[in-house]
Amino acid sequence: MRARLKAVEILYEIEKREGYANLMLRSFLPSLDLSQKEKSFITELVYGILRWQLTLDAVWKRFVKKPDDLSLWSKILLRMAVYHKYFLENTILPVAMNELVEIAKMKAKKEKNLINAVIRKIVNENYDFSNLPEDVKLSHPQWILDEWKEYLGDEIAIKIAEANNFPAPISIRVNKLKTNKEELKKLLEKDRIKYRDGLLVEDALIIENGFDFENYELFKKGYFTVQSEASMLTSLILNPKPGERVADLCSAPGTKSTHLAELMNNRGKIVSIDKNSTRIKLIEKNAKRLGISIIETLNMDVLSIPESLDGTFDKVLLDAPCTGLGVLRHKPEIKWRRKREDVYELSKLQLAMLKRAGKLVKRGGEILYSTCTLTWQENETVVLSFLKENINFKLKNFHFKDSLYRGFLKIIPYEYNTDGFFIALIKNEG
């Protein structure tokens, strides 16, 4: 029962505190006196229930007169009951359901009898999911599906939603300052860690069996960084050279800053700017772990960067704050928090930040604008609005996987089994 109880408690904390599953699990799991198998089971329950929340709610709510009046503990327990019945393989249902009833006695005493009754009904029926509305069947708010349909077309929108309901792969970036891909492969094999080559990036590996990377010796030595392949493309397409001066805006926790430094062979200067004082310390920590010495951190809002830095950078990377609709596979809780208005509010901030980035870059220099979302308003609209107001800036063509891109690149999650991303490369031709 310990594993299910802990999964329930983590789900409660995620919703109550508006936390993120990856951070909560990373915080809770190491301290638990549980086997790796039990910790993996907790991870499966937490992510699975967050991904399928809308679908799970549709099943159990039919048995409750006023479902919205139930306590959060009760909602989580009933979601878990439905998840065990329909979405979890190799489940011994009587054992699982009895444990959930026992947890209800601890966490939802006033509603324990109701939970018991509803769980029995869930177990005794075979629900037909085929007639559910599109948003419920796919467990995505309708407004998100509508945004994707408008931006990418109906077929692609549905495929993205379907892909989002499967676990995201863990990809790592080889730190070529300390090792190389072939050497790292041999070391992983020695430790019985399974991997395969990435689909997008030459120096990426996909890890096929989970492990506690933060406590893994090769991670501590700085041989690799955990990063999605789509995210790696931002630094590769910006293509900084040794000796250049580069700004990374909204840079914490430093995943892209450290990649830039590796591509520059740790020669030149990177100024990593972020307004979060706690997270900016992670940049310094990661740089030290990876053997990087050219990163300087500045704790400030992008819109407050002093004019004294204008025109001093060869290249600027702006991975802007966004709705995050491209990373729902490993941040499924975003689906239940974002609203359509966020798209338009964030696009205003993104344009303001891009204008500030335009002041920082030298003549002849380049800006890479990126988001981990898939909406027209936050992507092309922001870039085109910037170009319209700043006639000295033009989109710059670049090559990727033997294809020429005319300034824009969209990564669709299911095509390369990675995050959804948008990238634009802009040159100051002033």
N, C-alpha and C positions, 0 to 999 in steps of 0.2 A: 504493500500500500504506500510505502514511502515515496516511490517514484511518482505515482499519480497525485499524491498529496502535494508534493513539491511543484509539479506541473501546474496544478490548480493555483497554488500560491503565487507562482511566477506570473501566470496569466492575470491574476488579480492585480498584482503590482504594476504590470505593463499598462493595464487600462486605467487604474486609479491614478497613477502618476504620469500618464502619457509617456511612458518610457518606450524603449525599442527592444525588441526581442533579443537581438544579437548582443546588446550591451548588458541586458538583464541576465541572460544566460552566462555570459562571460563573468559577471559579478557573482552569481549564485553557485554555479556548478563546481568550481575548484574546491570550495570549502565543504562540499557534501561528502559524507562517508558512504559513497555509493560506488558500485562497479562502473566501468566504462560503458557496459551494455545498458545499465540503468540510466546513465546520463544521456546516452544516445536516445533512449526511449523518451525521456523528458523533452529533449530537443524536438523529437518528432511530434509529440503531442502539442507543444507550444506553437511551433510553426504551422502544423497542420490545422489546428483549430483557428488560428488567426487567418490563415488563407481562406478557409471555407466558412467563415463566420456567418455570412449572409445566408448560405445554403443550410447550415446547421440550425440557425434560428427559425427558418421556415418550417422545419420538421417539428421541433418541440413546441413551438408557439401554438400550434393547432390544438394542443391539449390543455392550454391554460387560458382562463377567461380574461385575465388582465396581465399578460406577459411582461409588459413594460414596468409593472409595479413590483416585480420580483427583485430581490437583492442581487447585486453583482455576483456574489458567491453562487447563488442558485443558477443564474444564467450560465456561468462558466461550467458548472457541473452538468447541466443539461446539454450544453454544446458538446461536452466531452462524451456523454452517453451516446449521442447521435454519431459522433466521430468514430467511436469504437464499433458501433454497429455497421456502419456503411463504408468507412474510409480506411480502417486499419486492418491489415492482414494478420492472420494467425492469432486472432484474439479469442481468448476463452471468455465468452460473454458473461456467464454467471459470476465468475471471479471478478471481472472488471466492474460489473454493475453493483455487486455487493460492496466492493471497495468504495465506489462513488456514494453509495447510501451511507456508509460509515463516515466518510468525509463530510457529508451533509450534516450529520449529527454534531460534528465539531464546528463547522463553518456557517451553517445556516439552520440553526436549531428550530427556529419558528416555522421554517418551510420544509423541514425534513420529511414529513408525511406526504406533502405534495410532490416533492422530488421523487420519493419512492414510487408513488403512483404513476407519475409521468414516465419514469424509467421503465416500469413494467410495460406500459403501452408502447414505448419505443421498441422494446425487445420483441414484443409479440406481433408487430406488424411488419410488412414488407412494403416500404414506401416507394412509389413510382415517381422518379425525378424527371421523367421525360416531359411532363406537362408544365413544369415550372417556367415562369417568365425568364427571359434571357439573362437579366442581371442577376437573378437569384440562382439560376443554374450555373452561371459562371462565377458567382460570388464576387462580383464587381459592381460598385454603384453605377447606375445607368448613365450618369453624367460623364463618367470616365470613358465608358464605351462609346458614347456619342462624340466625345472629343476625338478619340482615335479614329472613329469612322469618318469624321469630317476631314481629319488630317491625312489618314493613310488608306482609307477605304474599308468597307465592311469586312471583307475576308481577312485582311491583315489584322484588324482590330480584334476579331474573334480569336484568331490564332495566338495573338499576344496574351489575351486573357486566359486562354487554355494553358499556355506555357507558364504563366505566372503561378499556377496552382501546383507546380512541381518544384521540388527543392532546387535551389541554385547551386551550381558547381563552385568549388573552392579553387581559385586560380592564384598562382604565385608568380612573382616577377624575380628573375635571377638578378642578383647584384653582381654585375661584372667588374666592380671594383675589387671584389674579394674572391670571386670564383668564376666559373663559366658553366654553361648549361650541361655539358657532358659530365663534368666533375660532380655537379650537384645531383644529377641523375644517379650516378654510382653511389653517392652517399645516402640518397633516399632509399635506394634498393638495399643497401646494407642494413638500414633500419626497418626494412620491410614495409615501406610506405609506397603504395601503388600510385602511379601517375600516368598521364598521357600528354602528348604535345598539345599546346594551345591551337586554336583554329585561326586566331587573328594575328597574334604577335609571336615573333620568332623566339623571344626570350621568356615566354610564358609556359608554365606547366599547369595542368589540371590535376588536382589531387583527388584520387578516387576513393580513398578510405579516410574517414575523419580522424583527426588527432589534435591534441592540445598544443597548437603551434606556439603559443606564448611561452610555454615551458619547455619547448623543444630546443635542444642544444644548437642546432644549425640556425634556427631563428635568432637565438640569443647572440650568436656569433656574427649575425648580419649577412648571412648568405642569401637571404631572400626576403621579400615583402609580400604580404597578402594584398592582392589588388585585382579587381575585375579586369578582364582583357579590354573591354570597351574603354575603361578609364585610362588604361595604359596608352591608348591611341592619342590622347591629348598631347602628351609630351613628345611622342614620336613624330606627330604631324607638325608641331611647332618647331621641332628639330633644332634645338639650341646647340651652338658650337662652343668648344673649349675657349675660354677667355672672354666670352660675352657676358653682358650684364642683363640679368633676367628678373622680372617681378612675377611672383605667384600670388594672385589676389584671392582672398577667401581660402587660404591655403591649408588650414588645420584639417587633419592631423599630420599633414606633411607627406602624404603618399605621392603626390605629384611633384612636390618640391624635390624630394629625394630622387625621384626618377629623372628629373631634369639634371640634377647634379651628376648622376651616374652617366647620363648621355654626354655631359660636358667633361667627363673624365676627372671630375672634382677640380676643375680649373676654371676660374672666372668668378662671378659673384651672383648669388641668388638672394633676393630680398623677399622673404615670405611674410605676407601681411594677413592678419586675422584679428577680428575684434574680440574673440573669446580668449580671455587670459589663461583659463585652465587648459583649453585645447591647444593653445600655442606652445605650451610646454611639451606637448607630445611631438611637435616638430623637432624640437631640440633633442628630445630623447631618441627619436627614430634616426635622426642624422648621426648621432653619436654611435648608435648600434651598427649603422651601416658604414661607418668609417668616412663620413662626409664632413668637410670642414669649411665649405664655401657658402653655407646658408646663414644669413642674418635674419632674425625675426623682428617684426615690428607689430606691437599690439595696438591696433587701431582699426577703426571702421574704414572701409575702402573710400567712402565719400569724404573722409576727413584727412586723406593723405595730403601732406603739405605741398604747396606749389614748388618748393625747392627741388622736388624730385621730378618735376615735369621735364620731359625730353631727355631723360638720363638712361633709358633702358633700350637695349637692342630688341628685346622681345618681352611680351607680357602674356601671361596665361590667366584668363579669368574663367574659372569654373564656377558659374554664378549660382547663388541660392535659387532653388526651383521647387516645383511641386513634387519632384521625385517619382513621377509616374513611370519611369523607366527601370526603377530598382525595386518593384513590388515583390519580386521573387524572394529577396532576402530582407525586405522591410515591409511585410504585408500589412502591418498596422497602419501604414500611411493611407491605405484605401478608406479606412473608417474615420479618418481625421480631416482629410483635405475636403475643401468645398470648391465649387466651380469658381467662386469669386476669387479664390487664391491665385488662380491662373492669371487673372488680369491685374491684381494687386502686385504680384511678384514681377510681372513683365515691366511694370513701371520702375521698380528697383533695379532690375536687370539692365534696362536701358540707361539709367543714371550711372550704374557702375561701368558699363561699357564706354560711356562718354568720358568717365574719369580715366579709364585705361587708355583711351585715345590721347589724352594729354601726356601720359607718362612715356609713351613710346617715341623714339627718335624718328626723324625722317628716314625713310628706307627700312624702318623696323616693322615688326609684325606683331599682331595680336591674335591669340587663339581664344575664341569664345566658345564655351561648352556648357551643356546642361545634361543632367541625367533624367530628363523628362521627354515626353513625346506629345507636345502641343505646339500648334502653329504660332500661337500668341507669344510663347516664351522663347521660341527658336527663331525661325525666319523673320517673323515680324520685328523682333528686337533688332536683329542685324540689319535688316533693310531700312528700318527707321533711323538707325545710326548712320548708315551710308548716305541716306538722303540729306541728313543734316550736316554731314562732314564729307564734302566732295573730294578732299584729298586722299580719302581712304577708299580702297577698292578690294573686292574679293580676290584672293590669290589661288590659282589652281594648284593642286597637289596630287600626287599619285598614292594609291593604296591598293595593295593586292593586284598589281598589274592593270589597274584602271585609273583613268584620269577623272578627278573630281573638280568641278568648277566652283571651288570655295566652300561648298557645303557637303557634309557627310552625315547620314543618319544610320545608326546601328539599330536594327530591329532585333529584339531579344531572342526570338526563336530561331533566327537564321544562323546565328553563331553561338547559341547557347550561353549568352552573356547578358549583361545589362543593356537596357535601351539607352542610347546616347545620341546627342546632337553635337556636331563640331563645325565651326566656321573659322576659316583662316583669312585674316584681313591684313592688308599691307598699307602702311602710311607712305603714299607716293608724293607727299608734300613737296 
